[in-house]
């Protein structure tokens, strides 16, 4: 394989990707990576200003991008996101479910309201976004779904058990989607980050952040950009024979 053939494996020119939670952290890093390899990008988050600012930023990087304010806990908003993507770019080739709600409640004190909010964004939203995008993914010649889960799906998770349980469920949905959609040529994989330097992590007390770093074999937390190569592998032709898998990118947290 020569250099041009290798580069072509990662080239997403002309393909359209939806990235939820795409205005900051891992989602923003992935969105920037996508425009860097030619994709049209539709970023979604709850805040209209953040969507507009991120779309401008991606356009400044030379990409074609729009921002669509979307609450992943609302089915109507999910359908509107898909309609906006198709209306602007004519189709959908890639769905990246990255948005998350890290709601914290201890076991024994869970409330139904917190349960609905957590599982609505972390589980129901991603599943129904794929459902809404499915007719367009079926039409694509390079369809791929990437569910951003968490290393927490594979280890015990004090305080954030709802979050980790939803992510574990998404690992299961990833396998089932991969099996059911394979005949349509749609690949479905998951990316499981460990501790990453995002707003979600920085909101923790310093001693918690230190513990997160110490929990991995590499003894540090990751930069969001370190999630981008793995994400691009799984949604591009470079990963054309990969489906139903969860790639754990956690610095060795789960292994430890």
PAZATI-729220 format. One record per residue: residue in one letter; x, y, z of N, C-alpha, C in turn; residue number from 1. Coordinates in steps of 0.001 Angstrom, whole numbers, plus 524288, in hexadecimal, padded with zeros to 5 digits. Layout:
SITE   aa     nxx     nyy     nzz    caxx    cayy    cazz     cxx     cyy     czz     i
SITE    A       X       Y       Z       X       Y       Z       X       Y       Z   NUM
...
END
This chain:
SITE   aa     nxx     nyy     nzz    caxx    cayy    cazz     cxx     cyy     czz     i
SITE    X   8034D   7FB55   80000   80000   80000   80000   80373   804E1   80000     1
SITE    X   802CA   80838   7FC02   805F0   80CF5   7FBBC   80358   8115B   7FEC5     2
SITE    X   805F4   815E1   7FEEA   8040C   81A2F   80222   7FEAC   81C0B   80074     3
SITE    X   7FDC5   81C82   7FB59   7F8B6   81E7A   7F986   7F450   81AB1   7FADB     4
SITE    X   7F559   815A0   7FA6D   7F157   811C5   7FBC3   7F025   811E5   80193     5
SITE    X   7F43A   8129E   804C7   7F36C   812EF   80A6C   7F03D   817BC   80BD6     6
SITE    X   7F194   81C33   80994   7EEA9   820FC   80AAB   7E8F5   82071   808F8     7
SITE    X   7E816   81DBB   8049F   7E2BD   81D1B   802A7   7DF57   81A15   8067C     8
SITE    X   7E1AD   816A2   80988   7DEB2   8139D   80D5C   7DC30   8171B   8117A     9
SITE    X   7DEB0   81B7F   812A8   7DCAE   81F0A   816AE   7D9C4   823BA   8145C    10
SITE    X   7D991   82412   80F3C   7D727   82894   80CAE   7D136   8283C   80D0D    11
SITE    X   7CEC2   82C2C   80F5A   7C913   82C51   80FEA   7C697   8309A   80C98    12
SITE    X   7C94F   8324C   8089F   7C74D   83671   80541   7C1F1   83502   80311    13
SITE    X   7BE3D   83893   803BB   7B8FF   837CA   801B7   7B556   834E5   80555    14
SITE    X   7B756   832C7   80994   7B3FD   82FFC   80D41   7B228   833AA   81195    15
SITE    X   7AD98   83298   8139D   7AB3F   835F0   8179A   7AAE2   83316   81CC5    16
SITE    X   7ACC2   835B6   820DB   7ACD8   83368   82615   7A9D2   836CB   829E9    17
SITE    X   7A6A3   83456   82D1A   7A42E   836E0   83195   7A779   835A7   8365C    18
SITE    X   7A8B3   839A1   8396E   7AB9F   838E4   83E4B   7A885   83B66   842B1    19
SITE    X   7A645   83844   84620   7A381   83A79   84A96   7A76F   83BD2   84EE1    20
SITE    X   7A60E   83FAF   85206   7A9D4   84194   855DB   7AEB3   84396   85324    21
SITE    X   7ADF6   845ED   84EA2   7B25B   84746   84B39   7B4A9   84CA7   84C00    22
SITE    X   7B314   84F6A   8501D   7B4F2   854C8   850BF   7B958   85556   854BB    23
SITE    X   7BADD   85106   85747   7BF1F   85150   85B03   7C150   84BDE   85BFC    24
SITE    X   7C5C4   84BB6   85E83   7C809   846C5   86035   7C91C   842FE   85BCA    25
SITE    X   7C7F1   83E0D   85CC4   7C8F9   839F3   858F0   7C5E8   83AE0   853ED    26
SITE    X   7C0FD   83C80   85469   7BDCB   83D65   84FCD   7C00A   8418C   84C44    27
SITE    X   7C1DF   845E2   84E7E   7C437   84A09   84B66   7C936   84827   848C5    28
SITE    X   7CC72   84551   84BA6   7D145   84348   84964   7D01F   83FB1   844C3    29
SITE    X   7CC30   83C54   84559   7CAC6   838D9   8410D   7C89B   83BF0   83C77    30
SITE    X   7C563   83FE1   83D8C   7C342   84322   83957   7C7A3   845C6   8364B    31
SITE    X   7CB87   847C0   83908   7CFFF   84A2B   83660   7D2F9   8462A   8332A    32
SITE    X   7D38C   84175   83547   7D623   83D59   83250   7D325   83BEC   82D68    33
SITE    X   7CE07   83BCF   82DC8   7CACE   83A7A   82943   7CB5C   83E7C   824DD    34
SITE    X   7CB2A   84389   8262D   7CBCB   84769   82207   7D159   8473D   81FE3    35
SITE    X   7D518   845A2   82324   7DA7B   84534   8215A   7DB40   84115   81D2F    36
SITE    X   7D7C3   83D3C   81D09   7D81E   83937   818F5   7D3A3   839A6   8150B    37
SITE    X   7D11D   83E42   814EA   7CD9A   83F83   8109E   7C7D6   83EE5   81182    38
SITE    X   7C62C   83D2D   81622   7C099   83C2F   816F5   7BD80   8413B   817A6    39
SITE    X   7B883   8410A   81625   7B4BF   844FC   817C0   7B30E   8438D   81D4A    40
SITE    X   7B2C2   8476B   820B9   7B1C0   84636   82635   7AD04   8493E   82838    41
SITE    X   7A998   84664   82AE3   7A516   848B3   82D81   7A5E7   847E5   83356    42
SITE    X   7A703   84C2A   83618   7A7DB   84BB8   83BB7   7A2C4   84CFB   83E8C    43
SITE    X   7A1D2   84A0C   842BA   79D0E   84AC2   845C0   79E63   84B41   84B7D    44
SITE    X   79BE5   84EFD   84E0C   79C08   84F65   853BF   79750   85295   8555B    45
SITE    X   7966D   85307   85A6F   791B5   855B5   85C37   791F8   85B9F   85B84    46
SITE    X   796AF   85DD9   85B6F   79736   86387   85B7B   797D7   865C6   855FE    47
SITE    X   79422   8690B   85444   79474   86B46   84F03   79976   86E5D   84E14    48
SITE    X   79B24   87181   851E6   79FE1   874A2   85132   7A4A2   87128   85057    49
SITE    X   7A502   86CF2   85352   7A96E   86960   852C1   7A954   866BD   84D68    50
SITE    X   7A4AF   86560   84B8A   7A43D   86300   8465C   7A618   866C2   84221    51
SITE    X   7A469   86BA2   84284   7A5EA   86F7B   83E93   7ABC8   87089   83EB4    52
SITE    X   7ADEC   87116   84360   7B382   8721D   843EA   7B6BB   86D90   841C8    53
SITE    X   7B518   868CD   842F2   7B7F6   8643A   84120   7B79D   863B5   83B3D    54
SITE    X   7B317   864AB   838F7   7B294   8646C   83346   7B63F   86859   830B1    55
SITE    X   7B68E   86D11   832DE   7BA29   87102   830C3   7BFCE   86F23   83134    56
SITE    X   7C114   86CCC   83597   7C66B   86ADF   8366F   7C7D2   866A6   83276    57
SITE    X   7C43D   8631C   83178   7C540   85EF1   82DB0   7C5A9   86118   82827    58
SITE    X   7C28E   86508   826F9   7C2EA   86787   821DE   7C817   86A68   82141    59
SITE    X   7C9F0   86CC8   82576   7CF09   86F66   8254D   7D373   86B89   8244F    60
SITE    X   7D29E   8669F   825D7   7D67E   86289   824D9   7D626   8606F   81F44    61
SITE    X   7D284   8629A   81C42   7D1EB   860F7   816D6   7CDAA   85D01   815EC    62
SITE    X   7CA82   85BEF   819ED   7C676   857F4   8196A   7C12F   85A30   81801    63
SITE    X   7BDB4   856B6   81690   7B836   8580A   815C3   7B554   85610   81A8E    64
SITE    X   7B2D7   85999   81D69   7B0A2   85818   82278   7ABF7   85B78   823D5    65
SITE    X   7A860   85916   826C8   7A40F   85BFD   8291C   7A37D   85A2C   82EC1    66
SITE    X   7A114   85D7B   831E9   79FD6   85C16   83743   799F7   85BEB   837F6    67
SITE    X   79814   857E3   83A92   79274   8573C   83B4E   79152   8567C   8411D    68
SITE    X   78EF9   85A59   843B1   78DA2   859AD   8493F   78A09   854FE   849FF    69
SITE    X   78B96   8516A   84D60   788BF   84C7C   84DF0   78909   84A8F   85388    70
SITE    X   7849B   84930   855B2   78474   84694   85AC4   7839A   840C8   859BD    71
SITE    X   7878B   83D96   85AEA   7874C   83808   859AC   7833C   83523   85CE7    72
SITE    X   7811C   837AB   860DD   77CFD   83538   863E5   7779F   835DB   86178    73
SITE    X   77748   838BA   85D13   77242   839C8   85A92   77228   8376B   8551C    74
SITE    X   76E86   833DD   85436   76E39   8311C   84F33   76D3B   834E9   84ABA    75
SITE    X   769EA   838C4   84B9B   768DC   83C94   8477B   76DB3   83F7E   845D7    76
SITE    X   7710B   840D2   8499C   775E5   84395   84869   7799E   84017   8455F    77
SITE    X   779A8   83B17   84699   77CF2   83760   843BF   77B47   83710   83E10    78
SITE    X   77633   836B5   83D1A   77441   83680   837BE   7757F   83B8D   834CC    79
SITE    X   7752D   83FF5   83785   77664   844F8   83509   77C2C   8454F   833A5    80
SITE    X   77F8D   8430D   836E2   7852B   842E9   835C4   7863E   83FF8   830B4    81
SITE    X   783D4   83B74   83026   7848A   83860   82B62   7828B   83B5F   826A7    82
SITE    X   77E00   83DCB   82733   77BC8   840D2   822E1   77F5A   84559   82158    83
SITE    X   781B6   847EC   8252C   78539   84C3C   82408   78A19   84A60   82126    84
SITE    X   78C36   845F5   822C8   790DF   843D2   8203B   78FC0   84271   81A8E    85
SITE    X   78B61   83FD1   819B0   789F9   83E3C   81461   78897   842F9   81110    86
SITE    X   785E2   846B6   8136E   7847A   84B62   8108C   78925   84E87   80EC2    87
SITE    X   78D3F   84E9B   811F0   791E4   851B1   81088   7959B   84EB7   80CFB    88
SITE    X   79669   849A9   80E0D   79A7B   846D4   80B41   79879   84252   807E3    89
SITE    X   79369   84140   80805   7912B   83D72   80476   7911F   837D4   8064A    90
SITE    X   79378   836BE   80AB9   79388   83168   80CA8   796A3   83108   811AB    91
SITE    X   7972C   82C45   8139B   79A38   82B42   81859   79D63   82648   81779    92
SITE    X   7A271   8268D   81872   7A5E1   82208   817E4   7A7F8   82016   81D18    93
SITE    X   7A85C   8239F   820DC   7AADE   8225C   825DA   7A7AE   824B8   82A49    94
SITE    X   7A6C0   821AC   82E4A   7A45A   823A9   8331D   7A81F   82292   83794    95
SITE    X   7A984   826AD   83A71   7ACE6   8261A   83EFE   7A9DF   827CF   843C9    96
SITE    X   7A85A   823FE   846F2   7A572   824F9   84BBF   7A94E   82621   85028    97
SITE    X   7AA21   82B1E   85120   7ADFE   82CB0   8550B   7AB96   82F8F   859B2    98
SITE    X   7A718   831F1   85904   7A4B7   834F5   85D40   7A3C1   8318A   86204    99
SITE    X   7A483   833D0   8669C   7A3DE   830C9   86B6C   7A211   8344B   86FDC   100
SITE    X   79F93   831DF   873A5   79DF1   83489   87868   7A056   831A0   87D0D   101
SITE    X   7A458   833EB   87F97   7A709   83130   883E0   7A478   83220   88929   102
SITE    X   79F5B   831AF   8894A   79C74   832D2   88E11   79E4A   82F47   89285   103
SITE    X   79F40   831A3   89708   7A168   82ED2   89B7B   79D4D   82E10   89FBD   104
SITE    X   79C4F   82925   8A10A   7990B   827D0   8A599   79AFF   822A4   8A7CB   105
SITE    X   79AF6   8223F   8ACE7   79CC2   81D6B   8AF57   7987E   8194B   8AF22   106
SITE    X   79A23   8146C   8AEC2   79662   81024   8AEFC   793BB   81026   8B453   107
SITE    X   78EB0   80F4D   8B44D   78BA0   80FB5   8B90F   788E0   814E6   8B978   108
SITE    X   78AAB   818C0   8B62F   7883C   81DEF   8B632   786B1   81FA7   8B0B3   109
SITE    X   78639   81BE4   8AD1C   784A3   81D35   8A7D0   77F02   81F26   8A7C2   110
SITE    X   77E04   82309   8A472   778B9   824FF   8A3C9   776C6   823B5   89E53   111
SITE    X   771AC   822EE   89DAB   76F97   821E3   89871   770D8   82648   8949B   112
SITE    X   770E6   82B22   89689   771FD   82F8E   8931A   77794   82F49   89108   113
SITE    X   77B45   82E08   89483   780B9   82D93   892E1   7816D   828FE   88F22   114
SITE    X   77EBA   824BB   89037   77EFE   8201F   88CDD   77D43   8217F   88753   115
SITE    X   778C7   8241F   886E3   776C0   82591   881C2   77A81   8292B   87EE7   116
SITE    X   77CBE   82CEB   881B1   78054   830A4   87F3F   78550   82DE6   87D67   117
SITE    X   7877C   82A84   880B7   78C56   827D9   87F6E   78BA1   82416   87ADD   118
SITE    X   787DD   82091   87B4E   7872C   81CA8   8773B   784CB   81EFC   87249   119
SITE    X   78205   82359   872D1   77FDB   825E7   86E35   78412   827D6   86A8F   120
SITE    X   7881C   82A41   86CC2   78C5C   82C67   86991   79069   82842   8683B   121
SITE    X   791B9   824ED   86C07   79614   8214A   86B56   794AA   81C41   86880   122
SITE    X   78FA7   81AF8   86856   78E1F   81607   865EA   789C8   816BA   861DE   123
SITE    X   7855C   818CF   86398   78102   8194B   85FE8   78266   81CDE   85B57   124
SITE    X   784C6   82159   85C7C   78626   82509   8585A   7898C   822A9   8541C   125
SITE    X   78DFE   8203C   85582   7914A   81DDD   8517B   78E8E   819AE   84E4D   126
SITE    X   78B7F   81663   850DE   788CB   81230   84E10   784E9   81475   84A2B   127
SITE    X   781F7   81861   84BD0   77E03   81A86   84851   78055   81E2D   84432   128
SITE    X   784EE   82041   84520   7878E   8232D   840F9   7891C   81F70   83C92   129
SITE    X   78B2A   81AF2   83DFB   78C6B   81718   839F1   7877A   81570   8370E   130
SITE    X   78337   814A3   839F5   77E45   8132C   8376C   77C96   81757   83381   131
SITE    X   77CF7   81C4E   8350D   77B42   8208C   8319B   77EC6   82109   82CCF   132
SITE    X   783C5   82006   82D87   78787   82089   82934   787BB   81BB3   825C3   133
SITE    X   7856E   81766   8277E   7860C   81265   824D7   78489   81273   81F0E   134
SITE    X   78034   814E6   81D7D   77EF0   814E3   817DC   78342   8174C   8148C   135
SITE    X   785E8   81B34   8169C   78A0D   81DD3   813A9   78F29   81ACA   813F4   136
SITE    X   7902B   8185A   81858   794BF   814F8   818C7   7944E   8106C   814EF   137
SITE    X   78F9F   80E6C   81436   78EDC   80A13   81087   79036   80BB6   80AF5   138
SITE    X   78F89   810B6   809BD   790A0   8129D   80476   79671   813B5   803A1   139
SITE    X   79968   81420   807CD   79EF6   81566   8076C   7A222   810A3   805D1   140
SITE    X   7A657   81191   802F5   7A9F7   80D63   8017D   7AE3E   80CA8   80593   141
SITE    X   7AE5C   8101E   80977   7B28D   80FEB   80D64   7B050   810F2   812D7   142
SITE    X   7ABE6   80EA3   81420   7A933   80FFB   818F3   7AC06   80DD7   81DBE   143
SITE    X   7AC5C   81121   821C5   7AEE2   80F8C   826A6   7AC56   8125D   82B38   144
SITE    X   7ABAA   80F86   82F73   7A9C5   811B8   8345C   7AE04   810EC   8386B   145
SITE    X   7AF15   814FE   83B78   7B2D6   81499   83FC0   7B02C   81661   844BC   146
SITE    X   7AFB4   812D6   84874   7AD79   81418   84D87   7B1ED   8150F   8515B   147
SITE    X   7B265   819D3   85337   7B66F   81B12   85710   7B45E   8197C   85C64   148
SITE    X   7B6B3   8157C   85EA2   7B4EE   81379   863A7   7B8CB   81539   867DF   149
SITE    X   7BAC0   811B6   86B09   7BE54   81333   86F39   7C0F8   80E54   87159   150
SITE    X   7C5D2   80F0A   87318   7C86D   80AC7   875E1   7C54E   8093D   87AB6   151
SITE    X   7C222   80CE4   87CB1   7BED0   80BCE   88131   7BADB   80783   88037   152
SITE    X   7B9DF   8063F   87B46   7B647   801F7   87A0A   7B885   7FCAD   87B98   153
SITE    X   7BDA8   7FC82   87C9A   7C04D   7F78D   87D98   7C272   7F714   88322   154
SITE    X   7C1C1   7FB20   8864E   7C3BC   7FB14   88BA7   7BF92   7FD50   88F4A   155
SITE    X   7C048   7FC95   89455   7BC83   7FEE1   897FC   7BD0C   804CD   897E7   156
SITE    X   7B8B0   8077C   898D1   7B88E   80D27   89820   7B58B   80FB8   89C8E   157
SITE    X   7B808   810A7   8A0E6   7B560   81350   8A53C   7B342   818A4   8A390   158
SITE    X   7AEA6   819E6   8A562   7AC03   81EEC   8A47F   7A9C6   81F89   89F07   159
SITE    X   7AC51   81D5A   89B0C   7AA61   81E06   895B2   7A875   818D6   8937C   160
SITE    X   7A5DD   815D2   896CB   7A419   810A0   8951A   7A019   810F0   890B0   161
SITE    X   79CAC   814DC   890B4   798D2   81557   88C85   79B85   8165F   88754   162
SITE    X   79F48   819D6   88768   7A24C   81B22   882B7   7A4FB   81641   88098   163
SITE    X   7A7C2   81376   883F8   7AAAD   80EDE   8823D   7A70F   80A82   8807A   164
SITE    X   7A29E   809E7   8831B   79ED9   805E4   88185   79CA9   8070A   87C1A   165
SITE    X   79B87   80C04   87B04   7999B   80D73   875D8   79DC1   80C6E   871B8   166
SITE    X   7A2A8   80D98   87303   7A6EC   80CA8   86F50   7A7A3   806CC   86E64   167
SITE    X   7A70B   803A9   87284   7A761   7FE03   871DF   7A2FD   7FC13   86E4F   168
SITE    X   79E61   7FE63   86EE2   79A0D   7FCEF   86B77   79B37   7FE63   865CF   169
SITE    X   79DEA   802D2   86501   79F4F   8045E   85FB5   7A351   800AB   85D53   170
SITE    X   7A6AC   7FE5C   86097   7AA39   7FA5A   85E90   7A708   7F5CB   85C6B   171
SITE    X   7A2FB   7F43C   85F53   79F9B   7F001   85D85   79CAC   7F188   85894   172
SITE    X   79A8B   7F645   85877   797DC   7F812   853C0   79B99   7F84E   84F1E   173
SITE    X   7A079   7F9B0   85013   7A44D   7F9E2   84BD6   7A4D0   7F491   8493F   174
SITE    X   7A545   7F081   84C66   7A5BC   7EB3A   84A38   7A0C9   7E9B7   84730   175
SITE    X   79C44   7EADF   8497A   7975A   7E963   846F4   79674   7EC78   841F1   176
SITE    X   7979A   7F18D   84217   79715   7F4B3   83D57   79AB4   7F2AE   83912   177
SITE    X   79F84   7F168   83A85   7A343   7EF71   836AB   7A128   7EA8D   83404   178
SITE    X   79ECD   7E718   83717   79CB4   7E23E   834EC   797FE   7E33C   83171   179
SITE    X   7947C   7E6A8   83332   78FA9   7E78D   83048   7907A   7EADA   82B66   180
SITE    X   79453   7EE55   82B7E   7950C   7F1EA   82714   7994A   7F021   82348   181
SITE    X   79BEE   7EBD9   82475   7A040   7EA25   82119   79E77   7E91F   81B7E   182
SITE    X   799D9   7E6F5   81AE3   797F0   7E5B9   815A1   796FC   7EA9D   8125F   183
SITE    X   7965F   7EF0E   81505   795A9   7F405   81243   79AD9   7F6D7   81172   184
SITE    X   79F1E   7F466   81317   7A43B   7F6C9   81267   7A56F   7FAFA   8165D   185
SITE    X   7A2A7   7FB08   81ABC   7A379   7FEFC   81ECF   7A6D6   7FC99   82319   186
SITE    X   7AB4F   7FEF5   8240C   7AEB1   7FD2B   82846   7AD74   8002F   82D47   187
SITE    X   7ADA3   7FD7D   831B8   7AC78   7FFF4   836C5   7B0A0   7FE4A   83AB0   188
SITE    X   7B33B   8021F   83CF8   7B746   8011A   840DF   7B6BB   804EF   84561   189
SITE    X   7B9B6   803F9   84977   7B9B6   8076F   84DFC   7BF46   808F5   84F5A   190
SITE    X   7BFD5   80D9B   85174   7C4CD   80F9B   85374   7C41D   8108F   85944   191
SITE    X   7C78C   80E42   85C6C   7C719   80EB5   8621B   7CBB7   811B3   8644C   192
SITE    X   7CB3D   816DB   864E7   7CF7E   819E3   8673D   7CFEF   818D0   86D12   193
SITE    X   7D49F   8198B   86F1B   7D55D   819BE   874BC   7D4D2   81F5A   87686   194
SITE    X   7D813   82106   87A2E   7D7D6   8266B   87C17   7DA52   82A0C   87818   195
SITE    X   7D762   82E00   87682   7D91B   831B1   87280   7D87D   83733   874A0   196
SITE    X   7DBFB   83AA4   8732A   7DBF8   84009   87514   7D78D   8431E   8728E   197
SITE    X   7D2DC   84272   8749D   7CE34   8451F   872B2   7CBA9   84814   87730   198
SITE    X   7C7A9   84B22   875E9   7C4C5   84DF1   879FA   7C293   84A27   87E01   199
SITE    X   7C0C5   84596   87C3A   7BE82   841BD   87FBC   7C272   8400E   883E8   200
SITE    X   7C74A   83F31   88243   7CB62   83D82   885EC   7CD3C   8420F   88949   201
SITE    X   7CDCD   846A4   886FB   7CFEA   84B23   889E0   7CC48   84D06   88E33   202
SITE    X   7C74B   84B78   88E09   7C3A3   84CFA   89229   7C473   849E2   89730   203
SITE    X   7C7AD   845DE   896FE   7C8C6   842B9   89B9C   7CCC6   8457A   89F18   204
SITE    X   7CCC8   84456   8A436   7D0D3   8466E   8A7AE   7D640   8449E   8A5E6   205
SITE    X   7DA53   847B4   8A709   7DFA1   84651   8A54F   7E14D   840D9   8A6E2   206
SITE    X   7DFD5   83F32   8AB95   7E171   839F7   8AD4C   7DEDB   835A6   8AA10   207
SITE    X   7DA16   836B7   8A820   7D785   832EB   8A4BA   7DA5F   8328D   89F7F   208
SITE    X   7DBED   83710   89D6E   7DEAC   83726   8986B   7E3E9   8344E   898EA   209
SITE    X   7E68F   83516   89D45   7EB78   83251   89E36   7EA97   82C73   89E70   210
SITE    X   7E652   82ADD   8A0E1   7E51A   8254F   8A136   7E3DC   82311   89BD4   211
SITE    X   7E135   82622   89898   7E012   82462   89346   7E523   82368   89049   212
SITE    X   7E8C6   8270E   890BA   7EDCC   82675   88E0A   7F0B3   821A3   88FFD   213
SITE    X   7F09B   820D8   89517   7F378   81C75   89766   7F0FF   81737   89621   214
SITE    X   7EC10   81733   89487   7E958   81242   89398   7EAE6   80FB4   88E71   215
SITE    X   7ED85   81293   88B02   7EF14   81050   885FD   7F4C7   80E9D   88622   216
SITE    X   7F61E   80AEF   882CB   7FB84   8092D   88283   7FF30   80D86   880D3   217
SITE    X   7FD42   8111D   87D9E   80083   8156B   87BBC   800DF   819E9   87F9C   218
SITE    X   7FDED   81991   883EC   7FE58   81D49   8883C   7FD1C   822E8   886A5   219
SITE    X   7F943   8238B   8834A   7F795   828CF   881C7   7F228   8287B   87F70   220
SITE    X   7EFBA   82CFE   87ECC   7EAE0   82D32   87BDA   7EC26   82EDF   87646   221
SITE    X   7E897   82DDF   872B7   7E995   82ECC   86D31   7E7FE   8344C   86B93   222
SITE    X   7EA42   8360C   8674F   7E86A   83ABD   864A1   7E408   8391F   860EC   223
SITE    X   7E003   83C57   8602D   7DBCF   83AD1   85C98   7DDB5   83947   8572E   224
SITE    X   7E1DA   83BD8   8554C   7E3D8   83A9C   85019   7E5B1   834F2   84FA6   225
SITE    X   7E6F6   83286   85412   7E8D1   82D22   853E4   7E472   82940   852AF   226
SITE    X   7DF92   82B04   852C8   7DB31   827AD   85155   7DA1C   827D5   84B79   227
SITE    X   7DC45   82BB0   848CA   7DAE8   82C8F   8434A   7DCD2   8283B   83FAD   228
SITE    X   7E1BD   8268F   83FEE   7E373   82272   83C4A   7E03E   81D76   83CB2   229
SITE    X   7DEE7   81BE7   84174   7DBB9   81733   84222   7D650   817F8   83FC1   230
SITE    X   7D404   81C9B   84094   7CED8   81DAB   83E60   7CEFE   81D8D   8386B   231
SITE    X   7D2FF   81FED   8361E   7D368   8200C   83070   7D429   81A94   82E3B   232
SITE    X   7D72D   81759   830E7   7D7C1   811EF   82F30   7D277   80F47   82EC0   233
SITE    X   7CF2C   81003   832B0   7CA49   80D18   832FD   7C607   80F19   82F5A   234
SITE    X   7C669   813FB   82D81   7C255   81605   82A03   7C41D   81686   8245F   235
SITE    X   7C912   8158A   82348   7CB1B   81614   81DFB   7CBE9   810BF   81B81   236
SITE    X   7CD7D   810BD   8168B   7CE95   80BD6   813D9   7D355   8090F   81616   237
SITE    X   7D664   80BBD   81942   7DAC1   80928   81BE5   7D8CF   804DA   81F80   238
SITE    X   7D3F8   80564   8214E   7D19E   80171   824B5   7CD68   7FE4E   821F7   239
SITE    X   7CDF6   7FD8B   81CEA   7C9CB   7FB26   819CE   7C86E   7F592   81B60   240
SITE    X   7CBF2   7F2E6   81E2A   7CAD5   7ED87   81FD4   7CA34   7ED2C   825C0   241
SITE    X   7C8E2   7F1A4   8282A   7C815   7F1D0   82DD3   7C26B   7F333   82EEF   242
SITE    X   7BFA8   7EFC9   83194   7BA54   7F0FE   8333E   7B901   7EDC7   83810   243
SITE    X   7B59A   7F004   83B52   7B3F9   7ED68   8401C   7B807   7ED80   8446B   244
SITE    X   7BBEF   7F0ED   843EB   7C045   7F109   847A0   7C018   7F5DE   84B23   245
SITE    X   7C274   7F56B   84FAD   7C33C   7F9E1   8531F   7C913   7FAA5   853DA   246
SITE    X   7CB02   7FF0D   851FF   7D08E   80053   85272   7D152   8037E   85770   247
SITE    X   7D419   8014C   85B32   7D502   803E4   86035   7DA04   80720   85FD8   248
SITE    X   7D967   80C43   86080   7DDDF   80FDB   86025   7DE41   8129D   86567   249
SITE    X   7E0B4   80FFF   8691B   7E06E   811BE   86E8D   7E5AC   811DB   8715B   250
SITE    X   7E9F1   81171   86E6B   7EF0E   8118E   870EB   7F026   80CD6   8745F   251
SITE    X   7ECF5   808CC   873CD   7EDBE   80410   876E0   7EA9F   803D0   87BEA   252
SITE    X   7E675   806E9   87C60   7E350   806EC   8812B   7E087   801B7   881F0   253
SITE    X   7DDD0   7FFD7   87DE9   7DAE9   7FB05   87E6C   7DEB2   7F665   87F08   254
SITE    X   7E301   7F671   87C2D   7E6CF   7F23A   87C9F   7E908   7F1DA   8821D   255
SITE    X   7E9BF   7F663   8848A   7EBEE   7F66F   889D3   7E80B   7F46F   88DD9   256
END
